[in-house]
Amino acid sequence: MNEPTTPPRHQRLILSGFVVLNLATVGWINMPDTVGKTLSQWLDTSSSPTTSYRMKYIGWRWQQYAHIVGLDNRWQMFGRQSRFNWWYDIRAVYSDGRHECSVLLPLPNQSARSISQRMLFDLKERKFELNLYPNTLAREAYSRYLARQFPFHNGMPIQTIRWHLGTEGILPPSKAVQQQKLHTSRVQLFHLNDFAMRHNEDSEIVRSRIKPVANVQSKEDLHVESECEISP
């Protein structure tokens, strides 16, 4: 019976290096955002612009490697969970030069759906929206698709796909028991992007705002289906 042979030293080094690289990649991807921001600020203040750029470029390439090999998942199951819910408010802005209407698009997560649709078909929507969350280019591509699906409203051509992000806080368990509710009383709406769609020529207008553009008491107050204005 042949005894197992030990691989050559250089093969063991390569294998060990590959294992260490992937473990370090998982740690890098799951590093808290505050740590990444602190490192970025430290590079900007303590090194030359060239060195700062080169170090950030290495980080970008590392993230690209993680995406290619499928190690870019963020594992939060046993970590601290976010204390808020979020959702998109996606509208199409139509105009004929005089009248302008902002219309809430009839998408699965922002329109009336049957129980069977919710239970059987809409489960994938949250995953899809989660993939759009950090990716402006993906939101732009999806906006072009929406512009093709809903090109006119009451004879007016589409001008812009407008994205807002709605949030509501989740109460800590002790407060939820005391107040007999799960969420805070305030719902906020943040502007994300405007993607302009003019005469089959796609162009992007990005207007990111940190401050909320709306503060209301419930989601229903945000879901006004149509808002129209007449230009002077």
SEKOLNU-347192 format. One record per atom (N, C-alpha, C, CB): residue in one letter; x, y, z. Coordinates in steps of 0.2 Angstrom, whole numbers, padded with zeros to 4 digits, always signed. Atoms other than C-alpha are relative to their C-alpha. Glycine has a CB too. Layout:
<atoms>
AXYZ
...
</atoms>
This chain:
<atoms>
M+0004-0006+0000
M+0000+0000+0000
M+0004+0006+0000
M-0005+0000+0006
N-0004-0007+0000
N+0007+0017-0005
N-0002+0005+0005
N+0000+0003-0007
E+0001-0006-0005
E+0009+0030+0008
E-0001+0006-0003
E+0005+0000+0005
P+0001-0006+0003
P+0002+0047+0004
P+0007+0004+0000
P-0005+0004+0004
T-0006-0004+0000
T+0016+0059-0001
T-0002+0007+0001
T+0003-0001-0007
T+0001-0007-0002
T+0018+0076+0005
T+0001+0005-0007
T+0005+0003+0005
P-0001-0005+0006
P+0016+0090-0009
P+0007+0004+0001
P-0006+0004-0001
P-0006-0004-0001
P+0032+0099-0013
P-0002+0007+0004
P+0002+0002-0007
R+0001-0006-0004
R+0035+0115-0003
R-0003+0006-0003
R+0007+0002+0003
H+0003-0005+0004
H+0031+0127-0016
H-0007+0000-0001
H+0004+0001-0007
Q+0007+0001+0001
Q+0014+0119-0019
Q-0004+0002+0006
Q-0001-0007-0002
R+0003-0001-0006
R+0010+0120-0001
R+0000+0008+0002
R+0004-0003+0006
L+0000-0008-0001
L+0015+0139+0000
L-0005+0003-0005
L+0007+0002-0002
I+0005-0003+0004
I+0004+0143-0015
I-0007-0002+0003
I+0001-0003-0007
L+0007+0001-0003
L-0011+0134-0007
L-0001+0004+0006
L+0000-0008+0001
S+0001-0004-0006
S-0008+0142+0009
S-0001+0007-0001
S+0006-0001+0005
G+0001-0007+0002
G-0006+0159+0001
G-0007+0001-0003
G+0005+0002-0005
F+0007-0001+0002
F-0023+0156-0008
F-0005+0000+0005
F-0001-0006-0005
V+0005+0001-0006
V-0032+0151+0008
V+0000+0007+0004
V+0002-0006+0004
V-0001-0007-0004
V-0025+0167+0017
V-0003+0005-0004
V+0007+0001+0001
L+0003-0005+0004
L-0030+0178+0002
L-0007+0000+0001
L+0002-0001-0007
N+0007+0000+0000
N-0048+0172+0002
N-0003+0002+0007
N-0002-0007-0002
L+0002-0002-0007
L-0049+0173+0021
L+0000+0008+0001
L+0004-0004+0006
A-0001-0008-0001
A-0042+0191+0021
A-0006+0003-0004
A+0007+0002-0002
T+0005-0003+0004
T-0054+0195+0007
T-0007+0000+0003
T-0001-0004-0007
V+0007+0000-0004
V-0070+0190+0017
V+0001+0005+0005
V-0001-0008+0003
G-0001-0005-0005
G-0063+0200+0031
G+0000+0007-0002
G+0006-0001+0004
W+0000-0007+0003
W-0060+0215+0020
W-0007+0002-0002
W+0005+0000-0006
I+0006-0001+0003
I-0077+0214+0012
I-0005+0002+0006
I-0003-0005-0004
N+0005-0001-0006
N-0086+0213+0029
N+0003+0005+0005
N-0001-0007+0003
M-0002-0006-0004
M-0076+0227+0037
M-0005+0005+0001
M+0007+0003-0003
P+0005-0006-0001
P-0087+0240+0045
P+0001+0006-0004
P-0001+0002+0007
D-0001-0006+0005
D-0090+0255+0034
D+0004+0006+0004
D-0007+0003-0002
T-0003-0005-0004
T-0084+0266+0048
T+0008-0001+0000
T-0002+0001+0007
V-0007+0001+0001
V-0067+0258+0047
V+0003+0002-0007
V+0002-0008+0002
G-0002-0002+0007
G-0066+0260+0028
G+0001+0007-0001
G-0005-0003-0005
K+0000-0007+0000
K-0070+0278+0030
K+0006+0003+0003
K-0007+0003+0002
T-0006-0003-0004
T-0057+0281+0043
T+0006-0001-0003
T+0000-0004+0007
L-0006+0002+0004
L-0044+0272+0033
L+0001+0005-0006
L+0000-0007-0003
S-0001-0005+0006
S-0048+0283+0018
S+0002+0007+0002
S-0007+0000-0004
Q-0001-0007-0003
Q-0048+0299+0028
Q+0008+0000+0002
Q-0004+0002+0006
W-0007+0000-0003
W-0031+0294+0036
W+0005+0000-0006
W+0001-0007+0004
L-0004-0001+0006
L-0024+0291+0018
L+0001+0007-0003
L-0002-0005-0005
D+0001-0007+0003
D-0030+0308+0012
D+0004+0005+0004
D-0007+0002+0000
T-0003-0005-0004
T-0022+0317+0027
T+0007-0002+0001
T-0004+0001+0006
S-0007+0002-0002
S-0006+0307+0030
S+0005-0002-0005
S+0000-0005+0005
S-0004+0002+0005
S+0000+0303+0013
S-0001+0005-0006
S-0001-0007-0002
S+0001-0004+0006
S+0003+0311-0004
S-0006-0002-0004
S+0007+0000-0004
P+0005+0002+0005
P-0011+0311-0017
P+0001-0006-0004
P-0002+0006-0004
T-0001+0005+0004
T-0002+0299-0027
T+0000-0007+0004
T+0007+0000-0003
T+0000+0006-0004
T+0001+0286-0013
T-0007-0001+0002
T+0004+0001+0006
S+0007+0002-0002
S-0017+0288-0007
S-0004-0003-0006
S-0004+0007+0002
Y+0004+0003+0006
Y-0024+0285-0025
Y+0003-0007-0001
Y+0002+0004-0006
R-0002+0007+0001
R-0013+0269-0027
R-0002-0005+0005
R+0008+0000+0000
M+0002+0004-0005
M-0018+0262-0010
M-0008-0001-0001
M+0001+0003+0007
K+0008+0001+0001
K-0037+0265-0014
K-0001-0004-0007
K-0003+0007-0001
Y+0001+0004+0006
Y-0034+0258-0032
Y+0001-0008+0002
Y+0006+0002-0005
I-0001+0007-0002
I-0027+0242-0023
I-0007-0003+0003
I+0006-0001+0005
G+0006+0001-0003
G-0043+0242-0013
G-0006-0002-0005
G-0002+0005+0005
W+0005+0001+0005
W-0054+0243-0028
W+0001-0006-0004
W+0000+0006-0005
R-0002+0006+0004
R-0045+0229-0037
R-0002-0006+0005
R+0007+0000-0002
W+0002+0006-0005
W-0047+0218-0021
W-0007-0001+0000
W+0003+0002+0007
Q+0008+0000+0000
Q-0066+0222-0021
Q-0002-0004-0007
Q-0003+0006+0001
Q+0001+0003+0007
Q-0066+0217-0040
Q+0001-0007+0000
Q+0004+0003-0005
Y-0002+0007-0001
Y-0057+0201-0036
Y-0006-0004+0004
Y+0007-0001+0003
A+0005+0003-0004
A-0070+0197-0022
A-0006-0001-0004
A-0001+0005+0006
H+0006+0001+0004
H-0084+0200-0034
H+0000-0006-0005
H-0002+0007-0004
I-0001+0005+0005
I-0077+0189-0047
I+0000-0007+0002
I+0007+0001-0004
V+0000+0007-0003
V-0074+0174-0036
V-0006-0001+0005
V+0006-0001+0004
G+0007+0002-0004
G-0091+0176-0026
G+0001+0001+0007
G-0002-0006-0002
L-0001-0001-0007
L-0084+0182-0010
L-0002+0007+0003
L+0008-0001+0002
D+0002-0006-0002
D-0092+0199-0009
D-0006+0001+0004
D+0000+0005-0007
N+0006+0000-0004
N-0106+0194+0002
N+0001+0003+0007
N-0003-0007+0001
R+0000-0003-0007
R-0109+0204+0018
R-0004-0004+0005
R-0002+0007+0000
W+0003+0005-0004
W-0112+0192+0032
W-0003+0004+0007
W+0004-0006+0002
Q+0003-0004-0006
Q-0124+0201+0045
Q-0004-0004+0004
Q-0003+0006-0002
M+0005+0004-0004
M-0134+0186+0052
M+0002+0000+0007
M+0001-0007-0003
F-0002+0000-0007
F-0124+0186+0068
F+0003+0006+0002
F+0005-0006+0001
G-0003-0007-0002
G-0119+0204+0068
G-0006+0005+0002
G+0004+0003-0006
R+0005-0005-0002
R-0128+0220+0073
R-0004+0002-0006
R+0003+0006+0003
Q+0005-0001+0005
Q-0144+0222+0063
Q-0001+0007-0001
Q-0006-0004+0000
S+0002-0006+0001
S-0149+0238+0055
S-0007+0001+0004
S-0001+0002-0007
R+0006-0002-0003
R-0163+0247+0065
R-0005+0004-0004
R+0001+0003+0007
F+0005-0003+0005
F-0173+0253+0050
F-0002-0004-0005
F+0003+0007-0002
N+0002+0003+0007
N-0183+0248+0035
N+0001+0005-0005
N-0008-0002+0001
W+0000-0004+0006
W-0181+0255+0018
W-0003-0003-0006
W+0008+0002-0001
W+0003+0002+0007
W-0189+0255+0001
W+0001+0006-0005
W-0008-0002+0002
Y+0000-0005+0005
Y-0189+0264-0015
Y-0007+0003-0002
Y+0003-0003-0007
D+0006-0004+0003
D-0201+0277-0022
D+0002+0002-0007
D-0003+0006+0005
I-0002-0001+0006
I-0199+0276-0040
I-0005+0004-0004
I+0003-0006-0004
R+0005-0004+0004
R-0208+0289-0051
R+0002+0002-0007
R-0002+0006+0004
A-0001-0002+0007
A-0209+0294-0069
A-0003+0007-0001
A-0003-0004-0006
V+0002-0007+0001
V-0210+0313-0073
V-0001+0001-0008
V+0006+0005+0002
Y+0003-0001+0007
Y-0220+0317-0089
Y-0001+0007-0001
Y-0006-0004-0002
S+0002-0007+0002
S-0221+0334-0098
S-0001+0001-0007
S+0006+0004+0003
D+0001-0002+0007
D-0227+0341-0114
D+0002+0008-0001
D-0007+0000-0002
G-0002-0007+0000
G-0219+0358-0110
G-0004+0005+0004
G+0000+0003-0007
R+0005-0005-0004
R-0234+0366-0101
R-0002-0004+0006
R-0006+0002-0004
H+0002+0004-0006
H-0240+0352-0090
H+0005-0005+0002
H-0007-0004-0002
E-0005+0005-0003
E-0229+0341-0079
E-0003-0004+0005
E+0006+0004+0002
C+0003+0005-0004
C-0234+0325-0070
C+0005-0004+0003
C-0006-0003-0003
S-0004+0005-0003
S-0225+0315-0057
S-0004-0006+0002
S+0004+0003+0006
V+0004+0006+0000
V-0232+0297-0058
V+0003-0005+0004
V-0003-0002-0006
L-0003+0006-0004
L-0229+0283-0045
L-0001-0006-0005
L-0003-0001+0006
L+0001+0006+0005
L-0225+0268-0057
L-0003-0006+0004
L+0007-0001-0002
P+0003+0006-0003
P-0235+0252-0054
P+0004-0006+0000
P-0006-0001-0004
L-0005+0006-0001
L-0221+0241-0049
L-0002-0004+0006
L+0007+0003+0001
P+0003+0005-0005
P-0223+0226-0038
P+0000+0003+0008
P+0004-0006+0000
N+0000-0002-0007
N-0217+0234-0021
N-0003+0007+0001
N+0007+0000+0002
Q+0003-0006-0002
Q-0226+0250-0023
Q-0007+0001-0004
Q+0004+0006-0003
S+0006+0000+0003
S-0243+0245-0030
S-0004-0005+0003
S+0000-0001-0008
A+0004+0005-0003
A-0258+0235-0025
A+0001-0007-0003
A-0008+0002-0001
R-0002+0007+0003
R-0254+0216-0027
R-0005-0005+0004
R+0007-0002+0001
S+0003+0006-0004
S-0264+0200-0023
S+0004-0004+0004
S-0004-0004-0006
I-0003+0004-0005
I-0260+0188-0010
I+0005-0005-0004
I-0004-0004+0005
S-0004+0005+0004
S-0254+0175-0023
S+0006+0004-0003
S-0004-0003-0005
Q-0006-0003+0003
Q-0243+0188-0032
Q+0005+0002+0006
Q-0002+0007-0003
R-0005-0001-0005
R-0235+0193-0015
R+0004-0006+0002
R-0004+0003+0006
M-0003+0006-0003
M-0232+0175-0009
M+0004-0004-0005
M-0005-0004+0003
L-0003+0005+0005
L-0227+0167-0026
L+0005+0004-0004
L-0005-0003-0004
F-0004-0003+0005
F-0219+0180-0037
F+0004+0006+0002
F-0005+0002-0006
D-0003-0006-0001
D-0214+0196-0028
D+0006-0001+0005
D-0005+0004+0004
L-0005+0002-0005
L-0201+0187-0016
L+0007+0003-0003
L+0001-0007+0001
K-0006-0002+0003
K-0187+0191-0029
K+0001+0007+0000
K+0000-0003-0007
E+0000-0007+0001
E-0191+0209-0029
E+0005+0004+0005
E-0007+0004+0000
R-0005-0003-0006
R-0182+0213-0012
R+0007-0001-0002
R-0002-0003+0006
K-0006+0002+0002
K-0167+0204-0018
K+0003+0005-0006
K+0001-0007-0002
F-0002-0004+0005
F-0167+0214-0034
F+0001+0007+0002
F-0006+0000-0006
E-0001-0007-0003
E-0169+0231-0025
E+0006+0000+0004
E-0006+0002+0004
L-0006+0000-0004
L-0155+0226-0013
L+0006+0000-0005
L+0000-0007+0004
N-0006-0001+0005
N-0143+0224-0028
N+0000+0007-0003
N-0001-0006-0006
L-0001-0007+0002
L-0148+0241-0034
L+0002+0005+0005
L-0007+0002-0003
Y-0001-0005-0006
Y-0145+0249-0017
Y+0007+0003-0001
Y-0001-0004+0006
P-0007-0003+0000
P-0126+0252-0019
P+0002+0002-0007
P+0005-0004+0003
N-0002+0000+0007
N-0126+0253-0038
N-0004+0005-0004
N+0000-0007-0003
T+0003-0005+0004
T-0130+0269-0047
T-0001-0002-0007
T+0004+0007+0000
L+0000+0002+0007
L-0126+0262-0064
L-0006-0005-0001
L+0006-0003-0003
A+0005+0005+0000
A-0138+0248-0061
A-0007+0003+0000
A+0000-0006+0005
R+0006-0004+0000
R-0152+0260-0056
R-0001+0004-0007
R+0000+0005+0006
E+0001-0004+0006
E-0149+0270-0072
E-0002-0005-0006
E+0007+0003-0002
A+0002+0005+0005
A-0150+0254-0083
A-0007-0002+0001
A+0004-0006+0000
Y+0007+0002-0002
Y-0166+0249-0074
Y-0005+0006-0002
Y-0001-0001+0007
S+0004-0006+0002
S-0173+0267-0077
S-0001+0000-0007
S+0004+0007+0002
R+0001+0001+0008
R-0170+0265-0096
R-0005-0005-0001
R+0007-0001-0003
Y+0005+0005+0001
Y-0180+0249-0095
Y-0007+0003+0002
Y+0001-0006+0004
L+0006-0003-0003
L-0194+0258-0085
L-0003+0005-0005
L+0000+0003+0007
A+0002-0005+0005
A-0194+0272-0098
A-0003-0003-0006
A+0006+0005-0002
R+0003+0003+0006
R-0197+0260-0112
R-0007-0003+0002
R+0005-0006-0002
Q+0006+0003-0002
Q-0211+0251-0102
Q-0006+0005+0001
Q+0001-0004+0006
F+0005-0005-0001
F-0220+0267-0098
F+0002+0007-0003
F-0001+0002+0008
P-0002-0006+0003
P-0216+0280-0111
P-0004+0006+0000
P+0002-0002-0007
F+0005-0006+0001
F-0232+0291-0111
F-0005-0001+0006
F-0003+0000-0006
H+0005-0001-0005
H-0244+0297-0098
H-0005+0005-0002
H+0002+0001+0007
N+0005-0005+0002
N-0260+0305-0104
N+0003+0004-0006
N-0002+0005+0005
G-0003-0003+0006
G-0251+0309-0121
G+0006+0004+0001
G-0005+0005-0002
M-0006-0004-0001
M-0236+0317-0112
M+0006-0005+0000
M+0000+0004+0007
P-0006+0005+0001
P-0219+0309-0116
P+0004+0000+0007
P+0005+0002-0005
I-0003+0000-0006
I-0208+0304-0102
I+0007+0004+0000
I+0002-0007+0002
Q-0006-0005-0001
Q-0194+0316-0096
Q+0006-0003+0005
Q-0002+0007+0002
T-0005+0002-0006
T-0186+0308-0080
T-0003-0006+0003
T+0001+0006+0004
I+0002+0005-0005
I-0186+0293-0069
I+0003+0003+0006
I+0003-0007-0002
R-0002-0004-0007
R-0185+0300-0051
R+0000-0006+0005
R-0004+0006+0001
W-0001+0005-0005
W-0178+0289-0037
W+0000+0003+0007
W+0006-0005-0001
H+0000-0002-0007
H-0182+0292-0019
H+0001-0006+0005
H-0006+0004+0003
L-0001+0006-0005
L-0177+0281-0004
L-0004+0002+0007
L+0007-0001+0002
G+0004-0001-0006
G-0190+0280+0010
G+0003-0005+0006
G-0007-0002-0001
T-0002+0003-0006
T-0185+0275+0028
T-0004+0001+0006
T+0008+0002+0002
E+0003+0000-0006
E-0193+0271+0044
E+0004-0004+0006
E-0008-0002+0000
G-0004+0003-0005
G-0185+0267+0061
G-0003-0006+0003
G+0002+0005+0005
I+0003+0006-0003
I-0188+0250+0070
I+0002+0002+0008
I+0003-0006-0002
L-0001-0001-0007
L-0190+0252+0089
L+0004-0005+0003
L-0007+0001+0003
P-0003+0005-0004
P-0179+0243+0101
P-0006-0004+0004
P+0004+0003+0006
P+0005+0004-0003
P-0189+0228+0109
P-0003+0003+0006
P+0003-0007+0002
S+0003-0002-0006
S-0192+0236+0126
S-0005+0006-0002
S+0006+0003+0005
K+0004-0006+0002
K-0199+0252+0118
K-0006-0003-0004
K+0004+0005-0004
A+0005+0002+0004
A-0209+0242+0106
A-0006-0003+0004
A+0002-0006-0005
V+0005+0002-0004
V-0218+0233+0120
V-0003+0005+0004
V+0004-0005+0005
Q+0003-0006-0003
Q-0221+0249+0129
Q-0005+0004-0004
Q+0005+0005+0003
Q+0004-0004+0005
Q-0228+0258+0114
Q-0005-0004-0004
Q+0004+0004-0004
Q+0004+0004+0004
Q-0236+0243+0107
Q+0000+0001-0008
Q-0008+0000+0002
K-0001-0001+0008
K-0229+0246+0089
K+0007-0002-0001
K-0002+0007-0002
L-0007+0002+0002
L-0214+0241+0079
L+0004+0005-0002
L-0001-0005-0005
H-0004-0005+0004
H-0209+0257+0070
H-0001+0007+0004
H-0002+0000-0007
T+0001-0007-0003
T-0206+0275+0075
T-0005+0003-0004
T+0007+0003-0001
S+0006-0004+0003
S-0219+0288+0070
S+0002+0004-0006
S-0003+0005+0006
R-0002-0004+0006
R-0208+0297+0057
R+0003-0004-0005
R+0005+0005+0003
V-0003+0003+0006
V-0205+0291+0040
V+0003+0006-0005
V-0006-0003-0005
Q-0004-0005+0004
Q-0192+0300+0029
Q+0001-0002-0007
Q+0007+0001+0004
L-0001+0001+0007
L-0190+0302+0011
L+0006+0003-0003
L-0006+0002-0005
F-0007-0003+0002
F-0172+0305+0003
F+0000-0001-0007
F+0006-0004+0003
H-0001+0000+0007
H-0169+0310-0015
H+0007-0004-0002
H+0000+0007-0003
L-0006+0003+0003
L-0157+0298-0024
L+0003+0002-0006
L-0001-0008+0000
N-0002-0002+0006
N-0156+0301-0042
N-0006+0002-0005
N+0003-0006-0004
D+0005-0002+0005
D-0165+0309-0057
D+0004-0003-0006
D-0001+0008-0001
F-0003+0002+0007
F-0161+0300-0074
F-0005+0003-0005
F+0000-0008+0000
A+0004-0003+0006
A-0167+0310-0089
A+0000-0004-0006
A+0004+0007-0001
M+0001+0004+0006
M-0174+0302-0104
M-0003+0004-0005
M-0005-0007+0002
R+0003-0005+0004
R-0176+0314-0118
R+0001-0003-0007
R+0004+0006+0001
H+0000+0001+0007
H-0181+0309-0135
H+0004-0006-0002
H+0001+0006-0005
N-0004+0006+0001
N-0173+0291-0135
N+0007+0002+0001
N-0001-0002-0007
E-0007-0001-0002
E-0157+0299-0129
E+0001+0000+0007
E+0003+0007-0003
D-0001+0001-0007
D-0152+0293-0112
D+0005+0005+0003
D+0001-0007+0002
S-0005-0003-0003
S-0143+0305-0101
S-0002+0000+0008
S+0001+0008-0003
E+0001+0001-0007
E-0140+0305-0082
E+0001+0007+0003
E+0005-0005+0003
I-0001-0006-0004
I-0143+0319-0070
I-0001-0003+0007
I-0006+0005-0001
V+0000+0002-0007
V-0138+0314-0052
V+0000+0005+0005
V+0007-0005+0001
R+0000-0005-0005
R-0143+0324-0038
R-0001-0003+0007
R-0007+0005-0001
S+0000+0004-0007
S-0139+0316-0021
S-0001+0005+0005
S+0006-0004+0001
R+0001-0005-0006
R-0145+0325-0005
R+0000-0004+0006
R-0007+0003-0001
I+0000+0003-0006
I-0141+0320+0012
I-0006+0001+0004
I+0006+0002+0004
K+0005-0002-0004
K-0155+0329+0020
K-0007-0003-0003
K-0001+0008+0001
P+0006+0003+0002
P-0173+0321+0019
P-0004+0006-0004
P-0004-0003+0005
V+0005-0004+0004
V-0185+0329+0006
V-0007+0000+0003
V+0001-0001-0007
A+0007+0000-0003
A-0200+0324+0016
A+0000-0004+0007
A-0005-0004-0005
N+0001+0003-0007
N-0205+0319+0034
N-0008+0000+0001
N+0003+0004+0005
V+0007+0001-0001
V-0222+0311+0036
V-0001-0005+0006
V-0003-0002-0007
Q+0002+0004-0005
Q-0231+0300+0048
Q-0001-0008-0002
Q-0006+0002+0004
S+0001+0007+0003
S-0234+0284+0037
S+0002+0000-0007
S-0007-0002+0002
K-0002+0002+0007
K-0229+0276+0021
K-0006+0003-0005
K+0001-0007-0001
E+0006-0002+0004
E-0247+0280+0014
E+0000+0007-0002
E-0006-0002+0004
D-0001-0007+0002
D-0243+0298+0015
D+0004+0002-0006
D+0002+0004+0006
L-0005-0001+0005
L-0229+0296+0003
L-0003-0002-0007
L+0006-0003+0001
H+0002+0003+0006
H-0238+0286-0010
H-0006+0003-0003
H-0002-0007+0001
V+0004-0003+0004
V-0247+0299-0019
V+0001-0002-0007
V+0000+0008+0001
E-0001+0004+0006
E-0250+0291-0036
E+0002+0005-0005
E-0006-0003-0002
S-0001-0005+0006
S-0249+0307-0047
S+0000+0007+0003
S-0005-0001-0005
E+0000-0007-0002
E-0244+0325-0044
E+0001+0004-0007
E+0006+0002+0005
C-0001-0003+0007
C-0246+0337-0059
C+0000+0008+0001
C-0006-0001-0004
E-0001-0007-0001
E-0241+0355-0061
E-0001+0003-0007
E+0007+0002+0003
I+0001-0003+0006
I-0245+0368-0075
I+0005+0006+0000
I-0007+0003-0001
S-0005-0005+0000
S-0230+0379-0080
S-0003+0007-0002
S+0006-0002-0005
P+0003-0007+0002
P-0234+0398-0082
P+0002+0002-0007
P+0003+0005+0005
</atoms>
